[in-house]
Each structure stands twice: as structure tokens, then as C-alpha cells.
Amino acid sequence: MRKWIITAALVLALGCPAVAGAEEIVPSVTVQGNGRVTVTPDLGTISFAITEEGKEAADVQKSITEKANTVKEALLEEGLPEEQCKTEGVQLYTNYDYSSGEEKAVGYRGQVAMSIKEISTDDIGRYLQVLSANGVNQIDGISVFYSGYDEAYNEALGKAMQQARQKAETLAAAEGARVTERFTVTEGYQNDSLRSAEKNVAGNYMMAQFDEAAEAGSGLDFTAGTTEVTATVTVCYAIDSGEE
């Protein structure tokens, strides 16, 4: 019986209710279960920008505004709903030259940051082609996510519970005991980034491919691949050694 008392004391220290009565100690085991579900992301977001430099601030501002409007019109003509095209921000700042050892203003740099939200991953390459043909000179990243995330996470939770039960039964059987009831269940950390953005492609890596595709006059092939939705649970079970 000594080994059961030690087990129960350890579990009690971890917050598992191992005491059934004022003096009775109930043996228990605490295990962690992990569940995984493989999914194929089906939605994506493209973040991009139009950047221009010039001698006069007004000219730079005018240029990036006109190009941003041209890009938006081209995207709408391609069939993108207007609510899925968003202007994220506009910047205009001075360029300086420090080669002479002093700060000298040499012109201006302007940027309009934009994004295309929640398009089908099948359409990402096609929209990249539209961007390259209409003055976009910076791709900041492509993020993909999964529209059925909640259902996949619930499935992963179920698998995590099954694994936890199997672990508990294996540990109990190794000591000649059996699992009798479940005391507590604690859900672990949930990485829900697939609800919005799970994969980010580095801008310089994506830009190299983007330039090549633009020169060839064809859309960039984009493959979302597969990823995993995961869930973790910590479960405390009571065990019975069959001893009086």
C-alpha cells in the first residue's frame, strides 16, 4: 500500500483531488493527452505594398495614391469583393544622405500598405499575378488559415482525451490496478492561429519568387500544403488496486 500513498500524495500536490474522505486517501494517476488533426488551409491573406521615391513629397504622395487606386480597381475587376481589399496604412517620410558626415535631405519615400483578406488558397497565385501587373513592388507576406478550425479542434480534443485514458489505463495496469473514475480535466494551451494566420512567408523569400513570376508574365504557383490542429489535456483519474 505504500506505493499508492506516495502516488496519491504527489497527485494531491499537483491539485488533483485525491482525498475521498477525512482520512481516506484515494490512489490516482495524472496524465497528459495530445490530439492532432491534419488539415489543408483553404483561406489566405496577401499583405503587400506600393513604394515610391522622389524629390518632391507631393509627387510621391500622388504617385502611390494613383497606383494604389489602380491596384484596387484591377482586383475588383478580377472579382475580389470590395470588403476583402483593405488599405492598412500610408507612410511618407524624408530620405537622408549621411555620406558627407552630415544629415542631408535628398528626397522622399512613400508607401501604401494593403491587403487582400480571406481569399481561397486556390486564388492566391492568380491575385499575385494581378498585383505584379499593376505596380505592386513589395509582397510582405502570405498567411493561410482554415475555415473549419473549430470543428478540427474539437476532434483533436476528443483524440487527446482518448490518449489520456489509454495512458492512465496502461500505467494502472502496470501496477496491477484499474482506472475507476475521472477526477479532473484541464485543457492545455490552444494555438488557434489557424483561425486567422498560421503560416507567414518571409517577404524577401516570397519577393524573389514574385519577381521571377512577374518577369515571366505568369502567376506564382502557391501551395498551402497541410498543417496540424492540436489539442492538449491533463486528466486526473482515480485507480483501484483491488486491495482492501
N, C-alpha and C positions, 0 to 999 in steps of 0.2 A: 504493500500500500504506500510505501514511502515515495515511490516514483510518481504516483498520482498526486500526492500532496504537493510535491515540488512543481509539477506541471501546472496545477491549479494556481499556485502562488504566483508563478510567472505570468500567467494569463491575467490574473487579478491585477497585477501591477500595470498591465497594459490597458486596463479599463474594461476587460471582459467580465461580466457578472458571474463569477464562479461560486458564489455563495447562495445556496438554496434556502438555508435557514440560519438561525442564530449561531449554530455551532457546526452545521454540516457543510463540508467542503465538497463541491461537485467537480470532478475532473473534467477538463475541457481542452480543446485544441483550437488555436487561431491560425488561419491560413490565408494566403492571398491568391486570388484567381485572376487570370488575364484572358480577355477575349479579343479576337481580331476578325474583322470582316474586310475582304478586299473589294474595292470599288474602283470604277473608272470615272474620274471627274468629267462632268458634262457641261459645265458652265465656266466662262472665263472673263477676265477683265484685262484690257490692254491699257497701260499707262504710257503716255507719250508727250512730246513737247515740240514746239517750233521755236527755234533760237535764231536770232539775227543780231548782227553787229553793224554799227555805222557811226558816222561822225556827228550826226545830229540826233538828239533824243526824240524829237517829233517824227523824224523819218523812220527810226527804228520802231517806235510805237505803232506808226501807221502800217508798216510792213508786216509785223507779226499779227496785227489785228486782221488785216486783209487775208493773210494766209490761213489764220485760224477759221475765219468765216468760210473760206474756200473748202477747207478740210471738212468742216461740219456739213456743208451743202453736199459734198461728194458722198459722205457717209449716209446722209438721209436718202439720197438718190439710189444708193446701193440697197436700201431697205431697212436701215437701222432706225428704230423708233427714237424720236427726238429725246424722250426722257432717259434714254440709255447713253446719251452723249453729254458729258459734263465738263465744264471748264473748272479746273482745280485751282488755278491761281495765275496771276500775271505779275511779272517782275521786270523792272527797268533800273539798271544801275550803271555807274560810270566805270569805264576801264582805265586803269592807270599803268604807266610805264615807269619802272624804277631803275632802268639800266644806267641812267646818268647819276644814280645815287640820290636823286630827289624824286618826289612824287609828282608825276605829270599826267594830267588828264588827256587821254588820246582818243576818246570816243565813248560810245555807249553800247551796252549789251541788253537785249530784251528777250523775254521768254514768256510764252503762253503754255502752261501745263494743262493737259486734257486727259480724259479717259473715256473708254468705251466699256460700259458696265454690263455684266451678266449676259454675254452672248454665248451661243453654242460653241463648244470647243471645235466643232466641225467647221465653223466660220472664221476662226482666228486667222488662218493663212490668207483667206480672201480679204479680210479687212486690213491686214498688214500691207497687202498689195495696194489697196486704195490709199493708205497713208503715204506710202512711198511715192505714189504718183501725184500727190497733191501737196508736196512741200514739207512734209514732216521729216525732220532731220535728227530726231532723238527718240529712241524707244527706251523707256525707263524700266519696264518690266512687264511680265505676263503672269497673272495669278489665276489659278484654276480652283474650282471648288465643286461640291457635289450636292445636287438638289435634293437627294434622298438621304441626307446626313442623319436626321433624327431617327429614321427607321433603321438605318445601318447601326447606329449607336445602341439602340435598344437590343438589336440582335447580338451585338458584341457583349452587352451586359449579361444577356442570357448565357452566352458561352463562358463568360467569366465566372458566373455562379456555378455552372456545371463543373468547371475545372476545380473550383474551390471545394466543392463537395467531394470530388474524386480524390483530391489531396488529403482531405480530412479522413476519408474512409481508409486510404492507404496507410496513413500514419497510425490510425486507431488499430487497424488490423495487425500492424507490425508489433503492437503491444498486447495483442490478444483481446482487444476491446472493439466496440462498435459505436458508431455515431447514433445518438438518440434524438437530439433536437438542436435547432439553431438558436443561439442566444442573440447575436447582433450581426448586422450587415452595415459596412461603411463603404460608400462609394469613393473611389480614388480620384485623382486628378483627371479632368476631362479636357483633352486637347480638341477644342471644337473649331479650330482654324479652317477646316474644310467647309464650314458654313459660309465663309467669306473669301479667305485667301490662304491656300495651303502651300503652294509652290511659288517661289519667286525666282525668276530667271534673271541673273545679273545683267545689268544694262550693257556692259561692254561686250559680253559674250553674245547677247542677243543682237547687238548692233552690228557685229561682224557678219552674221548671217543675213541680217536685214539689208545691209549694203550690197552683198552679193546678189540677193534676190532682186533688188531694185535695178541693178545693172543688167541682169538677165531679162528683166521685164516680166517676171513671173512671181506669183505669190509664194510666200515661205510656207513650206510644209510644216505643220505643227502637230505633234502627237502628245496627248495628255498623259498617256501611259496609265498605270494603275497605282493606287496607294492604299493604305490601310486605315480603317476607323478602329480605334482601340478603346477598351474599357478595362478598368481595374476595380476589384472589390476586395475588402478584407472581411472575413467571416469568422465568427467565433461559434464553435459547436460544442455541445455537451457530449461526453463519451461515457460509456458504461463498460467497466471491466468485467462485470458479471460476478464480482466478488462481494461477499457480504462483509 
